[in-house]
Amino acid sequence: MKKRFLSYCLLLTAMAAMVGCTEKAEVVVDRNALVGKWQATDNTSEFWRYNADGTGKTWDESDDVHETDTVGVLHFNWTTVQSHIELDYYGEMGQHAYENYTVTRQTSDSLVWKDLYGDYRTFVKIQ
């Protein structure tokens, strides 16, 4: 009986170890679902727009900057590679920059990404 109980415990431990080692499947970004206007949930005045042609922009209305403004709106080009959204843009001072976000969850109306520093951001689609 003791041997059987020990075997059962070893089997459970092995199964738990296998489950713990299984990696979570990567999210593959759906480009079509990404197109539109998104609002950050942690900063409700921050917006991002992804256009179908691979261009986009972001702005923060707490800085009194709106989507149609010519100053303060950051324009970028974007693409997706597997679970990543890659942005390529020029800053207000003319500096070239590149950003890469790992999408950890995407639905038709919500998006969660992780930046290179491990910080998570959540967005809701509003248009």
Secondary structure, 3 states (H helix, E strand, C coil): CHHHHHHHHHHHHHHHHHHHHCCCCCCCCCHHHHCEEEEECCCCCEEEEECCCCEEEEEEHHHCCCCCCCCCCEEEEEEEECCEEEEEEECCCCCEEEEEEEEEEECCCEEEEECCCCCEEEEEECC
